[in-house]
Amino acid sequence: MKIEEGVELSRLTTLGTGGPAVVFARPGTLDELEQALASARERELAVATVGLGSNLLVADEGYEGLVLRLAGELATVEIHDELLVAGGGAANAVCLHRARDAELGGFEFACAIPGTVGGGVWMNAGAYGSDWAAILERALVVNGDGPRWLAPSQLGLTYRHSGLHHGQVVARAEFRLTPKPLDEIKATVAELQALRKAAQPTNKRTFGSVFKNPDHELSAGRMLEACGLKGHRIGGAQISPRHANFIENADGACTADAIALMAEARRRARDQFGVELEHEVEFLGPIELPPI
């Protein structure tokens, strides 16, 4: 396992912003992952995991700790009867393809989530009426004390949230799927992908949805659109002209630009609708939204 220092995390995020990690490693086995975590504990380094870099906003100052990106055995996907077993670093797209080829349904919604299995567990990722909690059987979570299998009830999965914290790494997950004809799976995926392409800026650099949908008749995107924020720009970042709950890297954006847009969006949503929007994107490093 190669350990690097000063790796620019902007290279690893879908928005393309953020500073360096003090230490970066790509463990490919459970043993290597445990070694990396043990080393971080000895050095008193904080630990975070980066999957495909979506749903992540990294501070311009970087991250004062160890950043992991799971590879090798920790990114494989297998089918065992009606169980899909995947490493935490496995791409959701690969899992979907394996499930489809095995004529197993239940994972189709993940075609709208451009991330990894571990990231999905971390935030209970979901789309189009389903989420990880609906299909997850258990997850292997590793920290400095070793690995432990946890059931969904032990993971604290709620809307776009889990009880996991930095220093805990999802090394593997098992999903309970159901038999479904191949043509039906393909049709569902095609329909969801068309909906996503029509509504979201899929050809732009974004980190995905900015805010969680509030308990309100309007979604976060519709609310921010009503606030007149589509296309609003600060520095190199802009709120997407297509979907107001996305921030695009329009031209050399930095994380501070995205945070400024988020702060303005929260202010307008509160002033116009009396709603305090909660961010869905995960922060890494010294990032704070100003109070409203």
Salt bridges, closest charged atoms under 4 A:
GLU78 OE1 - HIS80 NE2 2.93
ASP101 OD1 - ARG100 NH2 3.31
GLU108 OE2 - LYS180 NZ 2.99
GLU137 OE2 - ARG176 NH2 3.36
ASP145 OD1 - ARG41 NH1 2.87
GLU174 OE1 - ARG138 NE 2.97
GLU225 OE1 - ARG222 NH1 3.28
GLU225 OE2 - LYS230 NZ 3.62
GLU264 OE2 - ARG267 NH2 2.64
GLU264 OE2 - ARG268 NE 2.77
ASP271 OD2 - ARG267 NH1 3.13
ASP271 OD1 - ARG270 NH2 2.82
GLU278 OE2 - LYS212 NZ 2.99
